[in-house]
């Protein structure tokens, strides 16, 4: 299953929200440096979907706020 996500790094209040078109917005406190925000996004997504972090793979958008994840 593929999921499109919009990541908001450096957020004061980390959370996961759905918008009106069912797009996930993930707010993480980590900065977008050296993959820290990507790791925090995977952790938040794993907790939200109740799956292991190892089951989530970043497919596209490593350096973008729009990302595509594969959930295995």
Gaussian input, Z-matrix of N, CA and C with variables (Angstrom, degrees):
# hf/3-21g

backbone

0 1
 N
 C     1     B1
 C     2     B2     1     A1
 N     3     B3     2     A2     1     D1
 C     4     B4     3     A3     2     D2
 C     5     B5     4     A4     3     D3
 N     6     B6     5     A5     4     D4
 C     7     B7     6     A6     5     D5
 C     8     B8     7     A7     6     D6
 N     9     B9     8     A8     7     D7
 C    10    B10     9     A9     8     D8
 C    11    B11    10    A10     9     D9
 N    12    B12    11    A11    10    D10
 C    13    B13    12    A12    11    D11
 C    14    B14    13    A13    12    D12
 N    15    B15    14    A14    13    D13
 C    16    B16    15    A15    14    D14
 C    17    B17    16    A16    15    D15
 N    18    B18    17    A17    16    D16
 C    19    B19    18    A18    17    D17
 C    20    B20    19    A19    18    D18
 N    21    B21    20    A20    19    D19
 C    22    B22    21    A21    20    D20
 C    23    B23    22    A22    21    D21
 N    24    B24    23    A23    22    D22
 C    25    B25    24    A24    23    D23
 C    26    B26    25    A25    24    D24
 N    27    B27    26    A26    25    D25
 C    28    B28    27    A27    26    D26
 C    29    B29    28    A28    27    D27
 N    30    B30    29    A29    28    D28
 C    31    B31    30    A30    29    D29
 C    32    B32    31    A31    30    D30
 N    33    B33    32    A32    31    D31
 C    34    B34    33    A33    32    D32
 C    35    B35    34    A34    33    D33
 N    36    B36    35    A35    34    D34
 C    37    B37    36    A36    35    D35
 C    38    B38    37    A37    36    D36
 N    39    B39    38    A38    37    D37
 C    40    B40    39    A39    38    D38
 C    41    B41    40    A40    39    D39
 N    42    B42    41    A41    40    D40
 C    43    B43    42    A42    41    D41
 C    44    B44    43    A43    42    D42
 N    45    B45    44    A44    43    D43
 C    46    B46    45    A45    44    D44
 C    47    B47    46    A46    45    D45
 N    48    B48    47    A47    46    D46
 C    49    B49    48    A48    47    D47
 C    50    B50    49    A49    48    D48
 N    51    B51    50    A50    49    D49
 C    52    B52    51    A51    50    D50
 C    53    B53    52    A52    51    D51
 N    54    B54    53    A53    52    D52
 C    55    B55    54    A54    53    D53
 C    56    B56    55    A55    54    D54
 N    57    B57    56    A56    55    D55
 C    58    B58    57    A57    56    D56
 C    59    B59    58    A58    57    D57
 N    60    B60    59    A59    58    D58
 C    61    B61    60    A60    59    D59
 C    62    B62    61    A61    60    D60
 N    63    B63    62    A62    61    D61
 C    64    B64    63    A63    62    D62
 C    65    B65    64    A64    63    D63
 N    66    B66    65    A65    64    D64
 C    67    B67    66    A66    65    D65
 C    68    B68    67    A67    66    D66
 N    69    B69    68    A68    67    D67
 C    70    B70    69    A69    68    D68
 C    71    B71    70    A70    69    D69
 N    72    B72    71    A71    70    D70
 C    73    B73    72    A72    71    D71
 C    74    B74    73    A73    72    D72
 N    75    B75    74    A74    73    D73
 C    76    B76    75    A75    74    D74
 C    77    B77    76    A76    75    D75
 N    78    B78    77    A77    76    D76
 C    79    B79    78    A78    77    D77
 C    80    B80    79    A79    78    D78
 N    81    B81    80    A80    79    D79
 C    82    B82    81    A81    80    D80
 C    83    B83    82    A82    81    D81
 N    84    B84    83    A83    82    D82
 C    85    B85    84    A84    83    D83
 C    86    B86    85    A85    84    D84
 N    87    B87    86    A86    85    D85
 C    88    B88    87    A87    86    D86
 C    89    B89    88    A88    87    D87
 N    90    B90    89    A89    88    D88
 C    91    B91    90    A90    89    D89
 C    92    B92    91    A91    90    D90
 N    93    B93    92    A92    91    D91
 C    94    B94    93    A93    92    D92
 C    95    B95    94    A94    93    D93
 N    96    B96    95    A95    94    D94
 C    97    B97    96    A96    95    D95
 C    98    B98    97    A97    96    D96
 N    99    B99    98    A98    97    D97
 C   100   B100    99    A99    98    D98
 C   101   B101   100   A100    99    D99
 N   102   B102   101   A101   100   D100
 C   103   B103   102   A102   101   D101
 C   104   B104   103   A103   102   D102
 N   105   B105   104   A104   103   D103
 C   106   B106   105   A105   104   D104
 C   107   B107   106   A106   105   D105
 N   108   B108   107   A107   106   D106
 C   109   B109   108   A108   107   D107
 C   110   B110   109   A109   108   D108
 N   111   B111   110   A110   109   D109
 C   112   B112   111   A111   110   D110
 C   113   B113   112   A112   111   D111
 N   114   B114   113   A113   112   D112
 C   115   B115   114   A114   113   D113
 C   116   B116   115   A115   114   D114
 N   117   B117   116   A116   115   D115
 C   118   B118   117   A117   116   D116
 C   119   B119   118   A118   117   D117
 N   120   B120   119   A119   118   D118
 C   121   B121   120   A120   119   D119
 C   122   B122   121   A121   120   D120
 N   123   B123   122   A122   121   D121
 C   124   B124   123   A123   122   D122
 C   125   B125   124   A124   123   D123
 N   126   B126   125   A125   124   D124
 C   127   B127   126   A126   125   D125
 C   128   B128   127   A127   126   D126
 N   129   B129   128   A128   127   D127
 C   130   B130   129   A129   128   D128
 C   131   B131   130   A130   129   D129
 N   132   B132   131   A131   130   D130
 C   133   B133   132   A132   131   D131
 C   134   B134   133   A133   132   D132
 N   135   B135   134   A134   133   D133
 C   136   B136   135   A135   134   D134
 C   137   B137   136   A136   135   D135
 N   138   B138   137   A137   136   D136
 C   139   B139   138   A138   137   D137
 C   140   B140   139   A139   138   D138
 N   141   B141   140   A140   139   D139
 C   142   B142   141   A141   140   D140
 C   143   B143   142   A142   141   D141
 N   144   B144   143   A143   142   D142
 C   145   B145   144   A144   143   D143
 C   146   B146   145   A145   144   D144
 N   147   B147   146   A146   145   D145
 C   148   B148   147   A147   146   D146
 C   149   B149   148   A148   147   D147
 N   150   B150   149   A149   148   D148
 C   151   B151   150   A150   149   D149
 C   152   B152   151   A151   150   D150
 N   153   B153   152   A152   151   D151
 C   154   B154   153   A153   152   D152
 C   155   B155   154   A154   153   D153
 N   156   B156   155   A155   154   D154
 C   157   B157   156   A156   155   D155
 C   158   B158   157   A157   156   D156
 N   159   B159   158   A158   157   D157
 C   160   B160   159   A159   158   D158
 C   161   B161   160   A160   159   D159
 N   162   B162   161   A161   160   D160
 C   163   B163   162   A162   161   D161
 C   164   B164   163   A163   162   D162
 N   165   B165   164   A164   163   D163
 C   166   B166   165   A165   164   D164
 C   167   B167   166   A166   165   D165
 N   168   B168   167   A167   166   D166
 C   169   B169   168   A168   167   D167
 C   170   B170   169   A169   168   D168
 N   171   B171   170   A170   169   D169
 C   172   B172   171   A171   170   D170
 C   173   B173   172   A172   171   D171
 N   174   B174   173   A173   172   D172
 C   175   B175   174   A174   173   D173
 C   176   B176   175   A175   174   D174
 N   177   B177   176   A176   175   D175
 C   178   B178   177   A177   176   D176
 C   179   B179   178   A178   177   D177
 N   180   B180   179   A179   178   D178
 C   181   B181   180   A180   179   D179
 C   182   B182   181   A181   180   D180
 N   183   B183   182   A182   181   D181
 C   184   B184   183   A183   182   D182
 C   185   B185   184   A184   183   D183
 N   186   B186   185   A185   184   D184
 C   187   B187   186   A186   185   D185
 C   188   B188   187   A187   186   D186
 N   189   B189   188   A188   187   D187
 C   190   B190   189   A189   188   D188
 C   191   B191   190   A190   189   D189
 N   192   B192   191   A191   190   D190
 C   193   B193   192   A192   191   D191
 C   194   B194   193   A193   192   D192
 N   195   B195   194   A194   193   D193
 C   196   B196   195   A195   194   D194
 C   197   B197   196   A196   195   D195
 N   198   B198   197   A197   196   D196
 C   199   B199   198   A198   197   D197
 C   200   B200   199   A199   198   D198
 N   201   B201   200   A200   199   D199
 C   202   B202   201   A201   200   D200
 C   203   B203   202   A202   201   D201
 N   204   B204   203   A203   202   D202
 C   205   B205   204   A204   203   D203
 C   206   B206   205   A205   204   D204
 N   207   B207   206   A206   205   D205
 C   208   B208   207   A207   206   D206
 C   209   B209   208   A208   207   D207
 N   210   B210   209   A209   208   D208
 C   211   B211   210   A210   209   D209
 C   212   B212   211   A211   210   D210
 N   213   B213   212   A212   211   D211
 C   214   B214   213   A213   212   D212
 C   215   B215   214   A214   213   D213

   B1=1.4348
   B2=1.5244
   B3=1.3146
   B4=1.4604
   B5=1.5216
   B6=1.3315
   B7=1.4611
   B8=1.5203
   B9=1.3328
   B10=1.4551
   B11=1.5163
   B12=1.3378
   B13=1.4529
   B14=1.5257
   B15=1.3205
   B16=1.4614
   B17=1.5185
   B18=1.3292
   B19=1.4630
   B20=1.5227
   B21=1.3367
   B22=1.4624
   B23=1.5292
   B24=1.3507
   B25=1.4709
   B26=1.5292
   B27=1.3296
   B28=1.4661
   B29=1.5229
   B30=1.2936
   B31=1.4596
   B32=1.5263
   B33=1.3190
   B34=1.4591
   B35=1.5251
   B36=1.3306
   B37=1.4597
   B38=1.5322
   B39=1.3528
   B40=1.4730
   B41=1.5284
   B42=1.3392
   B43=1.4592
   B44=1.5201
   B45=1.3358
   B46=1.4584
   B47=1.5178
   B48=1.3389
   B49=1.4576
   B50=1.5166
   B51=1.3227
   B52=1.4604
   B53=1.5178
   B54=1.3403
   B55=1.4545
   B56=1.5254
   B57=1.3134
   B58=1.4604
   B59=1.5205
   B60=1.3181
   B61=1.4667
   B62=1.5277
   B63=1.3430
   B64=1.4638
   B65=1.5269
   B66=1.3216
   B67=1.4659
   B68=1.5201
   B69=1.3240
   B70=1.4585
   B71=1.5230
   B72=1.3200
   B73=1.4573
   B74=1.5138
   B75=1.3438
   B76=1.4520
   B77=1.5285
   B78=1.3252
   B79=1.4543
   B80=1.5228
   B81=1.3371
   B82=1.4657
   B83=1.5251
   B84=1.3187
   B85=1.4622
   B86=1.5242
   B87=1.3263
   B88=1.4668
   B89=1.5286
   B90=1.3373
   B91=1.4636
   B92=1.5267
   B93=1.3213
   B94=1.4759
   B95=1.5283
   B96=1.3101
   B97=1.4582
   B98=1.5192
   B99=1.3246
   B100=1.4681
   B101=1.5230
   B102=1.3197
   B103=1.4540
   B104=1.5197
   B105=1.3284
   B106=1.4627
   B107=1.5246
   B108=1.3308
   B109=1.4677
   B110=1.5229
   B111=1.3222
   B112=1.4708
   B113=1.5269
   B114=1.3280
   B115=1.4639
   B116=1.5279
   B117=1.3292
   B118=1.4653
   B119=1.5238
   B120=1.3300
   B121=1.4611
   B122=1.5190
   B123=1.3256
   B124=1.4706
   B125=1.5241
   B126=1.3334
   B127=1.4636
   B128=1.5241
   B129=1.3293
   B130=1.4680
   B131=1.5182
   B132=1.3238
   B133=1.4589
   B134=1.5316
   B135=1.3278
   B136=1.4640
   B137=1.5260
   B138=1.3106
   B139=1.4645
   B140=1.5330
   B141=1.3360
   B142=1.4637
   B143=1.5315
   B144=1.3470
   B145=1.4664
   B146=1.5281
   B147=1.3437
   B148=1.4672
   B149=1.5325
   B150=1.3372
   B151=1.4627
   B152=1.5286
   B153=1.3191
   B154=1.4587
   B155=1.5233
   B156=1.3294
   B157=1.4634
   B158=1.5218
   B159=1.3282
   B160=1.4608
   B161=1.5305
   B162=1.3186
   B163=1.4667
   B164=1.5273
   B165=1.3323
   B166=1.4674
   B167=1.5235
   B168=1.3369
   B169=1.4662
   B170=1.5229
   B171=1.3333
   B172=1.4613
   B173=1.5255
   B174=1.3271
   B175=1.4657
   B176=1.5240
   B177=1.3262
   B178=1.4619
   B179=1.5321
   B180=1.3300
   B181=1.4526
   B182=1.5130
   B183=1.3155
   B184=1.4655
   B185=1.5298
   B186=1.3292
   B187=1.4657
   B188=1.5199
   B189=1.3180
   B190=1.4601
   B191=1.5198
   B192=1.3288
   B193=1.4668
   B194=1.5229
   B195=1.3302
   B196=1.4657
   B197=1.5184
   B198=1.3265
   B199=1.4596
   B200=1.5221
   B201=1.3353
   B202=1.4616
   B203=1.5215
   B204=1.3342
   B205=1.4626
   B206=1.5123
   B207=1.3341
   B208=1.4666
   B209=1.5236
   B210=1.3162
   B211=1.4673
   B212=1.5213
   B213=1.3312
   B214=1.4587
   B215=1.4948
   A1=108.02
   A2=117.04
   A3=122.62
   A4=109.12
   A5=114.97
   A6=121.40
   A7=109.00
   A8=116.65
   A9=122.11
   A10=108.22
   A11=115.77
   A12=121.93
   A13=109.30
   A14=116.44
   A15=121.77
   A16=106.64
   A17=116.16
   A18=121.44
   A19=109.71
   A20=114.91
   A21=121.96
   A22=107.48
   A23=118.11
   A24=120.54
   A25=111.42
   A26=115.61
   A27=123.51
   A28=113.08
   A29=117.38
   A30=121.81
   A31=109.89
   A32=116.11
   A33=120.50
   A34=111.33
   A35=116.91
   A36=121.82
   A37=109.31
   A38=118.43
   A39=120.47
   A40=111.46
   A41=115.98
   A42=121.11
   A43=110.04
   A44=115.70
   A45=122.72
   A46=107.03
   A47=116.81
   A48=121.75
   A49=110.27
   A50=116.20
   A51=122.40
   A52=107.76
   A53=116.44
   A54=118.74
   A55=109.79
   A56=117.21
   A57=121.81
   A58=114.02
   A59=118.15
   A60=121.42
   A61=111.35
   A62=116.38
   A63=123.43
   A64=113.75
   A65=118.06
   A66=122.05
   A67=107.85
   A68=117.43
   A69=121.41
   A70=110.20
   A71=115.34
   A72=122.86
   A73=106.03
   A74=116.45
   A75=120.85
   A76=108.15
   A77=114.81
   A78=122.20
   A79=107.58
   A80=116.78
   A81=121.65
   A82=109.14
   A83=115.58
   A84=120.10
   A85=112.39
   A86=117.43
   A87=121.67
   A88=111.18
   A89=116.80
   A90=120.07
   A91=110.97
   A92=116.85
   A93=120.17
   A94=112.23
   A95=117.47
   A96=122.44
   A97=109.78
   A98=115.53
   A99=123.15
   A100=113.27
   A101=117.80
   A102=121.69
   A103=115.12
   A104=118.22
   A105=121.16
   A106=111.76
   A107=117.04
   A108=120.25
   A109=110.60
   A110=118.04
   A111=120.82
   A112=110.70
   A113=117.43
   A114=121.04
   A115=110.84
   A116=116.12
   A117=120.13
   A118=110.78
   A119=116.84
   A120=121.10
   A121=110.77
   A122=116.84
   A123=120.97
   A124=110.32
   A125=117.11
   A126=120.48
   A127=111.33
   A128=117.14
   A129=121.20
   A130=111.50
   A131=116.03
   A132=120.90
   A133=110.79
   A134=117.29
   A135=121.55
   A136=110.66
   A137=115.87
   A138=119.74
   A139=110.74
   A140=116.92
   A141=121.70
   A142=111.87
   A143=116.51
   A144=121.37
   A145=113.23
   A146=116.94
   A147=122.97
   A148=111.96
   A149=115.23
   A150=122.11
   A151=108.07
   A152=116.66
   A153=121.03
   A154=110.38
   A155=115.77
   A156=120.35
   A157=111.90
   A158=116.80
   A159=120.60
   A160=112.19
   A161=117.94
   A162=122.39
   A163=112.33
   A164=117.36
   A165=121.71
   A166=109.13
   A167=115.52
   A168=121.69
   A169=108.96
   A170=115.75
   A171=121.35
   A172=108.31
   A173=116.44
   A174=121.00
   A175=111.54
   A176=115.86
   A177=119.93
   A178=109.18
   A179=116.60
   A180=121.60
   A181=114.39
   A182=117.09
   A183=120.17
   A184=112.24
   A185=116.90
   A186=121.00
   A187=112.29
   A188=116.46
   A189=121.76
   A190=108.98
   A191=116.51
   A192=117.87
   A193=111.54
   A194=116.93
   A195=121.69
   A196=108.03
   A197=116.60
   A198=121.14
   A199=111.10
   A200=114.61
   A201=121.56
   A202=107.13
   A203=115.18
   A204=121.36
   A205=109.77
   A206=115.71
   A207=122.96
   A208=106.41
   A209=116.01
   A210=122.02
   A211=107.50
   A212=116.57
   A213=120.70
   A214=113.90
   D1=133.69
   D2=178.37
   D3=-105.50
   D4=140.61
   D5=-179.57
   D6=-128.18
   D7=130.98
   D8=173.36
   D9=-91.59
   D10=133.84
   D11=-174.91
   D12=-135.50
   D13=144.30
   D14=170.63
   D15=-111.58
   D16=123.49
   D17=-176.28
   D18=-102.69
   D19=137.57
   D20=177.47
   D21=-120.19
   D22=94.53
   D23=-179.23
   D24=-74.53
   D25=168.17
   D26=178.72
   D27=58.04
   D28=34.06
   D29=179.70
   D30=-83.80
   D31=142.09
   D32=178.39
   D33=-77.08
   D34=-27.39
   D35=-177.08
   D36=-123.80
   D37=89.37
   D38=-178.82
   D39=-62.26
   D40=132.45
   D41=-179.16
   D42=-166.26
   D43=170.68
   D44=175.10
   D45=-123.73
   D46=130.02
   D47=-179.48
   D48=-132.94
   D49=152.43
   D50=171.37
   D51=-106.80
   D52=139.77
   D53=175.70
   D54=-95.65
   D55=-169.73
   D56=-174.45
   D57=-66.36
   D58=-24.85
   D59=179.38
   D60=-102.57
   D61=21.38
   D62=176.50
   D63=66.11
   D64=22.07
   D65=174.84
   D66=-83.35
   D67=136.39
   D68=178.88
   D69=-85.30
   D70=131.76
   D71=172.71
   D72=-112.92
   D73=120.73
   D74=-178.83
   D75=-113.46
   D76=120.26
   D77=179.19
   D78=-101.01
   D79=121.39
   D80=-179.48
   D81=-124.25
   D82=150.30
   D83=-178.96
   D84=-83.82
   D85=-13.39
   D86=-177.90
   D87=-72.05
   D88=147.05
   D89=176.87
   D90=-78.04
   D91=157.45
   D92=-179.71
   D93=-82.19
   D94=48.81
   D95=-179.38
   D96=-120.21
   D97=135.90
   D98=174.47
   D99=53.72
   D100=32.03
   D101=175.77
   D102=77.65
   D103=8.93
   D104=-178.96
   D105=-64.14
   D106=-41.47
   D107=179.04
   D108=-67.93
   D109=-35.11
   D110=177.85
   D111=-64.58
   D112=-42.66
   D113=178.64
   D114=-64.37
   D115=-43.26
   D116=179.01
   D117=-65.42
   D118=-35.27
   D119=178.03
   D120=-65.20
   D121=-42.61
   D122=178.48
   D123=-63.01
   D124=-41.62
   D125=178.14
   D126=-62.64
   D127=-44.93
   D128=179.65
   D129=-65.34
   D130=-41.17
   D131=179.95
   D132=-66.28
   D133=-39.48
   D134=178.25
   D135=-63.24
   D136=-42.63
   D137=179.33
   D138=-66.89
   D139=-41.58
   D140=-178.78
   D141=-65.57
   D142=-41.98
   D143=-178.03
   D144=-89.74
   D145=-6.00
   D146=-179.37
   D147=58.44
   D148=49.06
   D149=174.67
   D150=-128.54
   D151=166.10
   D152=177.24
   D153=-72.95
   D154=149.10
   D155=178.73
   D156=-61.13
   D157=-31.48
   D158=-178.49
   D159=-68.95
   D160=-15.64
   D161=179.26
   D162=-85.48
   D163=-6.25
   D164=-176.63
   D165=-108.20
   D166=124.49
   D167=-178.60
   D168=-124.66
   D169=130.29
   D170=175.85
   D171=-78.15
   D172=117.13
   D173=-178.16
   D174=-93.47
   D175=-45.70
   D176=-174.25
   D177=-143.08
   D178=144.16
   D179=173.63
   D180=99.38
   D181=32.83
   D182=-178.19
   D183=-57.14
   D184=-37.10
   D185=-178.55
   D186=-113.56
   D187=22.55
   D188=-179.46
   D189=-124.17
   D190=159.11
   D191=175.67
   D192=-81.87
   D193=-16.22
   D194=174.01
   D195=-93.99
   D196=117.56
   D197=-174.24
   D198=-127.76
   D199=154.92
   D200=175.20
   D201=-122.15
   D202=126.63
   D203=179.57
   D204=-116.23
   D205=144.32
   D206=173.65
   D207=-102.59
   D208=125.32
   D209=177.90
   D210=-104.30
   D211=118.06
   D212=-176.34
   D213=-102.15

